[in-house]
Amino acid sequence: MSKKRNLFFIIEHLEPVLGKWVWFEYKHASKIVGRENLIFTNVKNWKEAKKLAELGSVFNKSVRELPFSQRKMVVLDPNAKKLLEPKDFRKISCVVIGGILGDHPPLGRTGKLISRFLPFSMKRSLGKYQFPIDGSVYLAREISRGRKLKEIPVKVGLDIRVDEYYTITLPFAFPLINRKPLISKDLVDYLKKDIIKDEEIMLREGKIPSIVDDASR
């Protein structure tokens, strides 16, 4: 019997600041696949690197600068021509995911910032929808276990009810588990209670606060 190959999920951190939103998606991704299977790359701020070490291994260099074998790597790129399939994992040991908060419409940042620098890696898409980071991690894990993408139900668009007058609409796609969208409970609480405070800081200072800043706690 052949030995089961370990599968690592590499998140190339591409946001300028480790804000709460991306932190909660990273934290949820770590819960989904386990700290021992999650790697963060391109983390330049040492305080943020120390914080991320709670969730997985951390490198300050980009994935393209580290000695990972590109030929054993699949990059999840929304603009890739082929869909991710279970058979892709026969020789794959790493899944690379862009640590990018989604834009609507998408700006193709994964291709510009990751894919073009990894010419020998496999490029695969998760279909026509845009998923959050943790949703992409979940889908890749499920496909690696033999499920086909079309077999995994998703919900496109999600409304977060803040109060009786205000609703936040997330225009992304979310995998469904027992008919419920896969989303971090911490993120939902943040959207309901604290995001307005951080947006005020962004307007005042020109950037969102980092999870390691006193102002963001």
Backbone torsions as a table, in degrees:
resi	resn	phi	psi	omega
1	MET	NA	132.9	-179.5
2	SER	-74.4	147.4	-179.9
3	LYS	-74.6	136.3	-179.9
4	LYS	-66.7	131.1	-178.5
5	ARG	-81.4	134.6	175.6
6	ASN	-70.3	141.7	178.5
7	LEU	-117.3	123.5	-179.7
8	PHE	-108.5	142.2	178.0
9	PHE	-108.1	117.2	-177.8
10	ILE	-105.4	120.2	176.1
11	ILE	-104.8	113.0	177.1
12	GLU	-82.1	107.1	-175.5
13	HIS	-71.8	117.7	-174.0
14	LEU	-124.2	1.7	175.2
15	GLU	-82.0	143.9	-178.6
16	PRO	-65.2	-25.3	-178.5
17	VAL	-137.8	143.6	174.3
18	LEU	-82.4	79.0	179.6
19	GLY	-77.2	173.3	-176.8
20	LYS	-62.7	-40.4	-176.9
21	TRP	-59.2	-52.9	-178.5
22	VAL	-68.0	-33.9	176.7
23	TRP	-58.2	-45.1	-178.1
24	PHE	-67.0	-35.0	176.1
25	GLU	-68.0	-41.5	176.8
26	TYR	-62.5	-45.0	-178.9
27	LYS	-60.5	-41.2	179.1
28	HIS	-67.9	-39.3	177.7
29	ALA	-60.8	-40.5	178.3
30	SER	-63.3	-38.2	177.8
31	LYS	-66.6	-35.6	-177.0
32	ILE	-69.0	-46.5	-173.9
33	VAL	-108.5	-9.9	-180.0
34	GLY	94.3	138.3	-178.4
35	ARG	-55.8	-36.4	-176.1
36	GLU	-69.1	-14.5	-177.9
37	ASN	-109.3	5.8	-174.9
38	LEU	-115.5	134.1	-179.1
39	ILE	-129.0	132.3	174.4
40	PHE	-108.2	130.8	178.1
41	THR	-120.6	163.7	176.6
42	ASN	66.1	33.6	179.6
43	VAL	-98.0	103.1	-171.3
44	LYS	-86.6	-31.4	-177.8
45	ASN	-82.3	121.5	-173.2
46	TRP	-67.6	-32.2	177.3
47	LYS	-67.1	-41.3	178.1
48	GLU	-68.2	-35.8	177.3
49	ALA	-62.0	-42.6	178.8
50	LYS	-63.0	-39.2	178.0
51	LYS	-66.5	-43.8	-179.0
52	LEU	-67.0	-23.0	178.2
53	ALA	-62.1	-16.4	174.0
54	GLU	-68.4	-22.4	-173.0
55	LEU	-107.1	-19.2	-177.2
56	GLY	177.8	-173.4	175.5
57	SER	-75.8	149.5	-174.3
58	VAL	-132.7	135.6	174.9
59	PHE	-128.3	141.4	177.8
60	ASN	-82.2	-18.6	178.2
61	LYS	-83.7	156.9	176.2
62	SER	-70.0	156.4	177.6
63	VAL	-58.4	-30.0	-179.1
64	ARG	-73.6	-12.7	179.2
65	GLU	-101.0	-6.8	-176.4
66	LEU	-98.3	156.3	-173.8
67	PRO	-80.8	46.9	171.7
68	PHE	-85.7	142.9	178.6
69	SER	-76.2	116.4	179.7
70	GLN	-62.7	-29.2	-177.1
71	ARG	-75.6	-9.4	175.9
72	LYS	-112.9	27.0	-172.3
73	MET	-128.9	138.0	172.0
74	VAL	-118.0	130.8	178.1
75	VAL	-102.0	125.3	176.8
76	LEU	-82.6	104.3	-176.6
77	ASP	-122.6	117.8	-179.2
78	PRO	-56.3	-22.5	-178.9
79	ASN	-94.4	3.5	177.5
80	ALA	-65.3	149.2	-175.6
81	LYS	-78.8	-26.7	-176.4
82	LYS	-109.5	147.0	176.6
83	LEU	-80.7	151.0	175.0
84	LEU	-68.4	131.6	-178.4
85	GLU	-130.1	157.2	178.6
86	PRO	-55.9	-36.3	-177.7
87	LYS	-65.9	-20.2	178.8
88	ASP	-64.1	-21.6	-174.3
89	PHE	-89.2	4.9	179.5
90	ARG	-63.8	-33.3	-178.6
91	LYS	-123.5	8.6	-175.5
92	ILE	-96.6	137.4	176.9
93	SER	-120.4	-9.3	-178.8
94	CYS	-138.0	137.5	172.1
95	VAL	-113.7	122.8	-178.7
96	VAL	-102.3	128.2	-177.2
97	ILE	-128.2	135.4	178.6
98	GLY	-72.3	125.6	175.4
99	GLY	-82.0	72.1	-173.2
100	ILE	-129.9	130.0	171.6
101	LEU	-73.1	135.3	-171.6
102	GLY	-64.2	147.0	171.9
103	ASP	-107.4	151.6	177.7
104	HIS	-131.9	108.8	1.9
105	PRO	-75.3	163.8	-178.9
106	PRO	-60.8	147.1	-178.8
107	LEU	-104.1	0.9	178.8
108	GLY	70.4	30.2	-176.3
109	ARG	-68.4	-29.0	179.5
110	THR	-61.3	-45.2	179.1
111	GLY	-64.0	-41.7	-176.8
112	LYS	-71.4	-36.0	-170.9
113	LEU	-103.2	-17.4	-178.0
114	ILE	-126.8	-62.5	-168.5
115	SER	-55.5	-43.9	-174.9
116	ARG	-68.7	-16.9	178.2
117	PHE	-93.2	-3.2	179.7
118	LEU	-123.9	68.2	-171.4
119	PRO	-64.9	-23.5	-176.0
120	PHE	-97.9	1.1	179.1
121	SER	-85.9	160.9	176.0
122	MET	-80.2	135.8	178.4
123	LYS	-110.4	127.6	-179.1
124	ARG	-139.8	153.0	-179.5
125	SER	-110.8	158.3	172.5
126	LEU	-102.6	22.1	176.5
127	GLY	100.0	-165.5	-172.0
128	LYS	-80.4	-9.7	-177.5
129	TYR	-97.2	155.8	176.7
130	GLN	-100.4	124.0	-177.2
131	PHE	-108.5	150.4	170.6
132	PRO	-63.8	168.9	-178.0
133	ILE	-59.7	-48.2	-178.3
134	ASP	-67.3	-33.5	176.0
135	GLY	-65.8	-38.6	177.7
136	SER	-64.9	-41.4	177.6
137	VAL	-61.2	-45.2	179.7
138	TYR	-61.4	-46.5	-178.5
139	LEU	-62.3	-44.6	179.4
140	ALA	-61.5	-41.0	178.4
141	ARG	-62.8	-45.3	-179.0
142	GLU	-64.5	-40.0	178.9
143	ILE	-67.3	-36.5	177.4
144	SER	-63.4	-23.2	179.5
145	ARG	-90.1	1.9	173.8
146	GLY	113.2	-6.9	179.0
147	ARG	-79.8	142.4	175.4
148	LYS	-86.9	150.6	-177.1
149	LEU	-55.5	-41.2	-177.5
150	LYS	-69.0	-15.2	179.4
151	GLU	-85.8	-9.5	-176.6
152	ILE	-100.1	113.3	-178.0
153	PRO	-69.5	146.5	178.2
154	VAL	-135.3	158.4	173.4
155	LYS	-118.1	127.0	-179.4
156	VAL	-98.0	118.4	-177.6
157	GLY	86.6	135.9	-178.4
158	LEU	-144.2	129.7	178.5
159	ASP	-99.2	126.4	176.5
160	ILE	-106.2	110.7	-178.0
161	ARG	-80.7	115.0	-178.8
162	VAL	-84.9	-49.3	174.9
163	ASP	-154.0	-169.0	-175.4
164	GLU	-69.7	-13.3	-178.0
165	TYR	-110.6	-20.2	-168.0
166	TYR	-128.7	129.6	177.5
167	THR	-130.9	134.1	175.1
168	ILE	-97.5	127.1	179.2
169	THR	-105.6	122.6	176.1
170	LEU	-98.4	117.4	-173.1
171	PRO	-85.0	21.7	-175.6
172	PHE	-101.1	176.9	178.3
173	ALA	-103.4	144.1	-177.1
174	PHE	-130.3	127.7	174.0
175	PRO	-60.0	146.1	178.9
176	LEU	-103.2	133.4	174.1
177	ILE	-123.6	117.1	-174.3
178	ASN	53.4	40.4	177.1
179	ARG	71.0	8.4	178.9
180	LYS	-112.0	137.0	-178.6
181	PRO	-67.1	138.9	178.4
182	LEU	-79.3	107.2	178.6
183	ILE	-150.6	144.6	180.0
184	SER	-64.1	129.0	175.7
185	LYS	-63.8	-34.7	177.2
186	ASP	-62.6	-39.6	179.4
187	LEU	-66.1	-42.6	178.7
188	VAL	-60.0	-44.8	178.7
189	ASP	-62.4	-39.9	178.9
190	TYR	-62.6	-44.6	-179.8
191	LEU	-63.9	-32.4	-178.5
192	LYS	-79.5	-31.0	-168.7
193	LYS	-116.7	-38.2	-165.9
194	ASP	-118.9	-12.2	-173.2
195	ILE	-64.4	-33.1	-179.7
196	ILE	-62.6	-39.3	178.4
197	LYS	-62.1	-43.4	179.8
198	ASP	-69.0	-34.0	177.0
199	GLU	-67.2	-34.2	176.2
200	GLU	-65.9	-39.1	177.0
201	ILE	-65.0	-40.4	179.6
202	MET	-62.8	-42.5	178.9
203	LEU	-65.5	-35.5	-177.4
204	ARG	-78.9	-39.9	-172.4
205	GLU	-109.0	-10.4	178.0
206	GLY	86.6	4.9	177.5
207	LYS	-156.2	154.0	177.1
208	ILE	-76.7	151.3	179.2
209	PRO	-73.0	147.5	175.6
210	SER	-79.6	155.1	177.9
211	ILE	-62.1	-21.5	-178.6
212	VAL	-95.2	-2.3	176.9
213	ASP	-81.1	143.7	177.3
214	ASP	-59.5	-34.6	-176.6
215	ALA	-67.5	-20.2	-176.5
216	SER	-94.4	-4.3	-175.9
217	ARG	-87.1	NA	NA
